[in-house]
Amino acid sequence: MTATYSVSTLSKMAAMASMSAWMGGVVRRKYLYSSFVGPTGNMESMSAAKLAADMDLTVVSPAADSELLSNKDEYKYFLRTTPPIQADIDAMAAILDSVETEYVAVIYEEAEESTYE
């Protein structure tokens, strides 16, 4: 007996297979959803990632930039669309170094959810 699939069904199956392989097998079929777009804040993303990991769900944050979220042992189901803040700091330092900057003044406001000391 030969199974016949439409082109759109085959495309969906191929996309799901490649997505699963690309994510290293993170995509699970245990629940209706395999991932969700999570919160934008760092602390909220940490909480959501820990909760979602218990259900084998992936959290994608559009703005969380804490270096702590890079720990894949603790946040193995966490993905983000922005790099950790350290990448921005390194880039700014490289630019300032390349133009031989002698003095830099840093002005900042401490955020409520700051995870840096």
N, C-alpha and C positions, 0 to 999 in steps of 0.2 A: 504494500500500500504506500503510495507516494503522497506526501503532504504538499499542498499548494498554498503559497502565501502571496499576498499582494505586494507590490513594490513598496508601498508606504509601511506595511507591517515589517518587511525585511529591513527597511531603513531604520525604523524604531528599534528593532532588535539589535542591529549593528551599533547604533548609537549607544544603547544601554550597555552592550558588551564592552565597547571602547571606553565609555565613561567609567565603568567598574574597573577596568584594567588600569586606566590613567590614575584613578584615585587609590590604587594599591589595594583594591578589595574593600574599601571603606563602605561602599554602597551596600546596604543590606536590604533584604526583602522581608524581614520580620514584621515591619510595620508598613502602613500605607505610604508614609513619607520616609525618604532616606536622608533628607537634609532640610534645613530651613535657614532663612536669612535671620540672623540673630541681632542683638542690640549693637549700638554703635560705641557705647562706652566701654572702657577697659574692665572695670569691676563687674559690670553687668555681663559682659562677654565671658569673663572667667566663671561666674556663677552658672550661666546658661550652658557653657561648654561642659562643666562638671555634671550638671543634671542630664544633659543630652547624652553624654557618654554612657551613663547607666542604661540607656535605652538603645545604644548603638546608633545614635543619630548624629549626623554631622552638622555643625553650626558654622555658618559663613557670616563673618562680620564685615560690613562695608567700611568701618573706620577705626576699629580697635588697633592701637599701635604699641601696646606695652610689650617690652622685651620678654616679660614673664610668660606671655602666651606662646612664645617660641619653644617652650619646653614640651616636646612631643611625648615624653613619658607621662606627663600630667594632663596634657590637652591633646590627646592623639586624634580626636574627632573635630578639631578646630581648624578652620581655614579662614584666611582674611584676604581682602582685596588691596590693602595698603601694607607697605613694609613696616617693620618695627621702627620706632622713633630713632633708634641708634643709627640706622642707615641714613636718615636725614642729617643727624648730627655729624656723622663722618663725612658726608658730602659737603656740608657747610664748612667744616674744618679744612677740607682739602682745597676748596675754593679760596678761603682766606689765606691759606698757606701759599697757594700758587701766585697770589698777587702781593705776596710779602707783607701782609698786614702785621703791624707792630702792636696795635692795641685794639681790644674789643671790649665793649661794654654790653653786658647782658641785662636786659630788662624783662622781668617775667611776673606773672601773677600765679600764685599757687592755686591749682585747681582742687576742688573737693575730692575728686577721685584719684588724685595723684598716687602713683605706685612707685615713684622714684624718691630716693633720699639724697 
